């Protein structure tokens, strides 16, 4: 799981970060058009960028930049970050319009807190084009990740998508298992691999 390191602060509207593609669903069936994503960090924040060139079905209560539960019932991009020592992990959901949600888990599907807790320091951004294509991003403070899940070179992670709602298709950047779609498998997440941000 590649994470690009930027020597300069990143900002929405000038994210010159190459996107990686996911062109198959959970079961290995080709999925078109491919979903795009990237992870990049600039010393202050970890940026999660997601995009797709097909119109999305968005949670009817989702508002740009606002915290909203159950985004996964519609089209959504998801980022998982896990501490391989403690087993704790974060799930971040990002809707095509920039609505977002997060939750911390102590074990697979075991929430740290029953109530949703919004981190006000997280920034959310999105752009919807007239043709329905979209790009969205979360900017997550690194100090929060370090404090909660010991974010480090040993951190594991995965990027997933749920698209084509209501006939949902499940996509994952990392191959996790051969069974039914289950994104909550932190023990199978790959380790994050830092790379220098290429000059585009």
C-alpha positions in Angstrom: 0.0 0.0 0.0 1.9 3.0 -1.3 1.9 6.3 0.6 3.5 9.2 -1.2 5.7 11.6 0.9 5.4 15.2 -0.1 8.2 17.7 0.9 5.7 20.5 0.7 2.3 21.0 2.3 -0.5 19.6 0.2 -3.7 21.5 -0.4 -7.0 20.8 -2.1 -7.1 22.2 -5.6 -3.4 21.6 -6.1 -3.1 17.9 -5.3 -0.5 16.8 -7.8 -0.6 13.2 -6.6 -0.7 10.2 -9.0 -3.8 8.1 -8.6 -3.7 4.3 -8.4 -6.5 2.2 -9.9 -8.7 -0.6 -8.7 -10.1 -2.4 -11.8 -11.5 -5.6 -10.3 -14.1 -6.2 -7.7 -13.7 -8.3 -4.5 -14.2 -11.6 -6.5 -11.7 -10.6 -9.2 -14.3 -9.7 -11.8 -13.2 -6.8 -14.0 -14.8 -3.5 -13.0 -15.0 -0.5 -15.4 -14.4 2.3 -15.1 -11.7 1.7 -12.5 -11.8 3.5 -9.2 -8.9 5.8 -8.5 -7.2 6.5 -5.1 -4.0 7.8 -3.5 -2.5 8.2 -0.1 -0.1 11.1 0.5 1.4 12.7 3.6 3.1 16.1 4.0 4.4 16.0 7.5 1.2 17.4 9.0 -1.6 15.4 7.4 -2.3 12.1 5.7 -4.4 12.7 2.6 -6.8 10.1 1.3 -7.9 10.9 -2.2 -10.6 9.0 -4.1 -12.2 9.4 -7.5 -14.4 7.7 -10.0 -15.6 8.7 -13.5 -19.1 7.3 -13.1 -22.0 9.2 -11.5 -22.5 8.1 -7.8 -25.5 7.3 -5.7 -24.9 9.4 -2.5 -26.5 8.9 0.9 -29.5 11.2 0.9 -28.5 12.8 4.2 -24.9 13.3 3.2 -23.8 17.0 3.1 -20.5 18.2 1.7 -17.8 18.2 4.4 -20.2 17.0 7.1 -20.0 14.0 9.4 -22.6 11.3 8.4 -23.0 7.7 9.5 -23.9 4.8 7.3 -22.4 6.2 4.1 -21.6 2.6 3.1 -25.2 2.1 2.3 -24.5 4.1 -0.9 -21.4 4.8 -3.0 -18.4 5.4 -0.8 -14.6 5.2 -0.6 -13.1 3.8 2.6 -9.6 4.0 4.2 -8.5 1.5 6.9 -5.4 2.1 9.0 -4.3 -0.5 11.6 -1.7 -0.8 14.3 -0.3 -4.4 13.9 0.8 -4.5 17.6 -2.4 -3.6 19.4 -4.9 -4.5 16.7 -6.6 -1.2 16.9 -7.7 0.4 13.6 -9.5 3.3 12.1 -12.1 3.2 9.4 -12.7 6.4 7.4 -15.6 6.7 5.0 -15.6 9.3 2.2 -18.7 10.0 0.1 -18.3 11.4 -3.4 -19.6 14.8 -2.2 -17.1 15.1 0.7 -19.4 13.9 3.5 -17.4 11.6 5.8 -17.4 9.4 8.8 -14.9 7.6 11.0 -14.7 5.1 13.7 -12.0 3.5 15.8 -12.0 -0.2 16.5 -10.2 -2.3 19.1 -10.6 -5.5 17.2 -12.5 -6.5 14.0 -15.9 -4.7 14.2 -15.5 -4.0 17.9 -16.0 -0.2 18.3 -13.8 1.7 20.8 -16.9 3.8 21.6 -20.5 3.1 20.9 -21.3 6.7 20.0 -20.0 8.3 16.9 -17.2 10.7 17.6 -16.3 13.4 15.0 -12.8 14.6 14.9 -13.1 18.3 14.1 -9.5 18.6 12.8 -10.2 16.4 9.8 -10.7 18.3 6.6 -13.0 17.0 3.8 -13.2 18.2 0.2 -14.9 17.2 -3.0 -15.6 18.2 -6.6 -18.5 16.8 -8.6 -18.4 17.4 -12.4 -21.3 17.9 -14.7 -20.9 14.5 -16.2 -21.1 12.9 -12.8 -17.5 12.1 -12.3 -16.2 13.0 -8.9 -13.0 13.4 -6.7 -12.9 13.7 -3.0 -10.3 13.8 -0.2 -9.8 13.6 3.5 -6.9 15.4 5.3 -6.3 13.6 8.5 -3.9 15.1 11.1 -0.9 12.8 11.6 -0.7 13.6 15.3 -4.2 12.0 15.8 -3.2 8.9 14.0 0.1 8.7 16.0 -1.8 9.1 19.3 -4.6 6.7 18.6 -3.1 3.9 16.5 0.7 4.5 16.8 0.9 5.6 13.1 4.4 4.7 12.0 6.3 2.9 9.2 4.8 -0.4 10.5 1.2 0.8 10.1 -0.9 -1.4 7.9 -3.7 -0.1 5.7 -6.1 -0.7 2.8 -8.4 1.3 0.5 -11.8 0.0 -0.5 -14.8 1.2 -2.5 -18.5 0.4 -2.6 -19.8 1.5 -6.0 -22.7 1.0 -8.4 -25.4 1.3 -5.7 -28.0 0.0 -5.3 -26.4 -3.1 -7.1 -23.3 -2.6 -5.0 -19.9 -3.7 -6.1 -17.2 -4.2 -3.6 -13.6 -3.2 -4.5 -10.4 -3.5 -2.5 -6.9 -2.4 -3.2 -5.4 -5.3 -1.3 -6.5 -8.9 -1.7 -7.9 -9.9 1.7 -9.8 -13.2 1.4 -11.7 -15.4 -0.9 -14.9 -15.4 1.0 -17.8 -12.9 0.9 -16.7 -9.2 1.0 -15.4 -8.2 4.4 -13.2 -5.2 4.8 -12.7 -5.6 8.5 -9.6 -7.9 8.3 -6.8 -5.7 9.7 -4.5 -8.7 10.2 -4.4 -9.0 6.4 -3.8 -5.4 5.5 -0.5 -4.7 3.8 2.1 -2.5 5.4 2.2 1.1 4.2 5.1 1.6 1.8 6.5 5.2 1.6 7.5 6.6 -1.7 8.8 10.0 -2.8 6.1 12.0 -4.5 6.9 12.1 -8.2 7.0 15.4 -10.0 4.0 15.6 -12.3 
